[in-house]
Amino acid sequence: MEEARPERFVRKVGGELVSSVIARSEPIRVELLSRTSRPRMNWHFRQPELTLFWFRNGCSRLQATINGRPVEYEFSRAANLALFPAGTEIEGEWSVGPAFDYVVVFLDPKFVTSRLNGLIETPAIAFGHDQLCRGLSELCQEATTPDNLFDLFAEGWASQALAHMARLSRGAEPAKAPSRGGLPALKLRRIEEFVRANLGETISLSALSDVAGLSKRHFLRAFQESMGTSPHRYVLGLRIETAKRRLADTDESLTSIALASGFSHAQHFSSTFRQVTGVSPSVFRQQGRA
């Protein structure tokens, strides 16, 4: 029987760290961070805790893959929060600069489990939430000069924030205004099933729009609204996700993996893989087995 591979966690952030304040309590760890980077900053993040980000200054756009799916989000003062469930993997780049100030709160898994009947499983990205922002502002003040009451404050903050996050994840408090004209969940699932079943083949816009039962023009608009990215980038993300899995779990040649993942030849696969992930397929395979 094959042993289960240990989960791989990573936290790589580009730019130069200018300042950091870290405060810990039993339920949370809060980090106040400032970096310099311009105009783009690479980011690869996957951690075992439920994580809340508050991007206070200098963040405008995120282009990335989240659990292998390509996404693109615009951030603003009115939409500067992001919530990532435990184990969510984000890899891509930020449009930032020149100063980039943000706050990260990691919630202890045992604390989350003790307070919730179910797990938070759905990311929420580039959203606004007045109560969370007010609470984060207070939390930052407390974290800057923690005293012997910080633990008590942190536990109260974490319990209240967790309730807001759970509602966000379950859809009771929509993260963004609902989009009009997007694709229903059933059609999105059919599209994903079609793409995964045909990754090794040429996947045309006509084929995808036929699966959705829409004209190409209507499909493009509806897909973008639903997924936050173009069909091309979506298919590319699934191909890279498949290639990563084959590189980590098999001894197949790069040519075999390239063809099975839908790339025309090994050179095209290698250059695209490096462009998306920042490393070559060979290096990725070595890192996964180190």
Residue, then its C-alpha position, 0 to 999 in steps of 0.5 A: m500500500e502506497e504511503a500518503r504524501p505529506e501535504r506541502f505548504v509554502r509561503k513565498v512572497g516577492g518584493e522586499l520586506v520593509s517592516s513586520v509586526i507579529a502578535r500571537s495568541e492561542p486562537i490567532r496569529v496576526e501579522l502587519l506587513s509592509r513591502t516594496s515592489r513595483p510593478r509586479m510581485n510574485w506570490h505562492f501561498r498555501q498554509p494549513e490555517l484558515t487565513l484572512f487578508w486585509f490589503r490596506n494599501g498598494c494592491s490593485r490586481l491579482q492574477a493567479t491560479i487558485n487550486g489550479r484554476p486561473v483567476e483575476y481579481e481587481f482590488s480597491r478600498a471598497a474591496n480589499l479583503a480575501l479569505f482563504p480556507a485551510g490548504t488553499e493554494i494560490e500561485g501568481e502575481w500581484s500588481v502592486g507598488p511602490a508600497f504594499d501594506y497588508v495584514v494577515v490573520f491565521l486562525d488556529p485549526k483547533f479553534v476553528t473546529s471548536r467554534l464551527n459545525g462545518l468547515i469553511e471551504t469556499p474562498a472569498i476574494a476582493f470583497g468588502h465587509d465593514q464589520l470585518c474591517r472595523g474589527l481588523s483595525e482594532l486588532c491591528q492597534e492591539a497587536t502593535t502594543p499587546d498587553n496582558l489583555f491581548d489574549l482576551f481581546a484576540e479570542g473575542w475578535a476571532s469568535q466574532a470574525l469567524a461568524h462573519m467568515a462562515r456566513l460569507s463562505r455559506g453565501a448568507e453575506p455575499a462577498k460581491a454583488p451577484s453578477r448578472g448573466g453568469l453561468p449557472a453552477l450546473k453548466l460550469r460543472r459540465i464545462e469543467e468535466f468536458v475540459r478535463a475529459n479532453l485535456g489532451e485534445t484541442i479545445s475550441l471556443s466553439a466546443l465550450s460554447d456548445v457545452a454551455g448551449l450559448s453563442k460564442r459571444h454570450f458564452l465569453r461574457a457569461f464565463q468571464e463573469s462567473m469565473g473571473t478569467s477567460p476560457h483560454r486561461y481557465v483551460l491553461g490552468l487545468r492543463i498546468e494542474t494536471a501536469k503538476r500532478r503527473l510530475a509529482d506522482t508519476d515517472e512519465s517523461l516530459t514529452s508524455i506529460a506534455l501531450a497528455s496535458g494538451f501541449s503540442h510538444a515538450q518545448h511548448f509545455s516547458s516554456t508555458f509551465r515555467q511562465v505560469t509557475g516560475v520553475s521548469p517542469s524538471v525543477f518542479r518534479q525535483q522539489g516535489r520529491a525532495 
